[in-house]
């Protein structure tokens, strides 16, 4: 599935660590939580819990459809502000695998309905009451992946080819 | 600045240039050093270097006789900035999840089980 090794279990991720994959158009995120794998799964599969944390601060998400089982699907919308004006946007996808240690789903932002990413989240018990979330988001092109990474950046940045993944992987950035 | 970012991305779109940059992270190299591993002419390597130089990724010392190629590491800040922005947004989301999980812990705490037996059951 992934083309790179998960960091060893002696490494800790009290804050989100992000890495652009070297070989495939994917983003890795690691984060450790004071929770059990079962609790992390609930936080991702029970709509009322999910809505509390996925959306912007104070606003939350509005879950419009939720069927968390193999072959089920989901959608939610979020409202927020970019500092100048209010916006509302929505996301949807299908649950492919819902399992104690693993959640596989598709993910689409309705603003770009043809761009579908495949998200694999694993919940790894670290044995000290903590669980590691590894989220692997596979996009359908490097351009799409890099646009996604860049999405937090000021608008107006010209498109370009991003190839920093290699240097990130080599630790040279 | 955005133009420079585009030039950086375009410069790094080429695998040979990425490899050159990777080697320059370890030490400065002369053009001959840099060219050695590749099956291309010295002229082609010079062209690659020109692209990297125009993007501000590398510089060449004027004074020194050998004119070694030097990596301008600060240019990478342009790119790491948008990765960091994305990371921060993910971290904000996970901080909210921390709070939700902490509330869940309280619900699951056996000490409270008698209080409300319907809460905290993972279903």
Interface residues (C-beta under 8 A of the other chain):
Chain A: X15 X16 X17 X18 X20 X29 X31 X33 X34 X35 X38 X39 X40 X42 X43 X49 X52 X53 X54 X57 X133 X148 X149 X150 X151 X152 X153 X156 X157 X158 X159 X160 X161 X162 X163 X164 X166 X167 X168 X170 X172 X173
Chain B: X2 X3 X5 X6 X7 X8 X9 X10 X12 X13 X18 X21 X22 X25 X76 X79 X80 X81 X82 X83 X85 X86 X87 X88 X89 X90 X91 X92 X93 X94 X96 X97 X98 X99 X100 X101 X102 X104 X105 X108 X122
